[in-house]
């Protein structure tokens, strides 16, 4: 079964750190162009890095839509696509599963290979069925993929090296 942005969702949660972290914002990024092929024993997916958009600022786990102007969102998205992911050179982010382990009726573990910014690494996603949706999450440590987390103001404001990725598909 194939899913895409019309019936599924892929979001990335980015948090800030550093001495000046209070002036920045944690953000929720949404991938607007992707596909996911799911079979009983295999998952394959491709995400377009250049389609990332800033959905909202995040405050204590809640979306706060009014904290960022459209200009702020566009500027942050541009930094992510250009300075962090180099989306012109590495536009495709791909995932291919090697194993899917059913832990219970409503949970499973998906192990596979993620290609991000030209680097392949093993990743594990924990998936849980919530109502009529499967939600898979993983933490990605950017330096593992050769990504230098974004920083500004001589490093006084920077992004934490680990981001959280969440993919939701209908069950």
Secondary structure, DSSP 4 states (H G I P E B T S, - for coil): -EEETTT-EEEEEE-EESTTGGGS-EEEEEE-SEEEEEETTEEEEEEEGGGEEEEEEEETTEEEGGGS-HHHHHHHHHHIIIIIS-TTT--EEEEEEEEEEEEETTEEEEEEEEEETTEEEEEEEEEEEETTEEEEEEEEEGGGGT----EEGGGTEEE-SEEEEEEEEE-
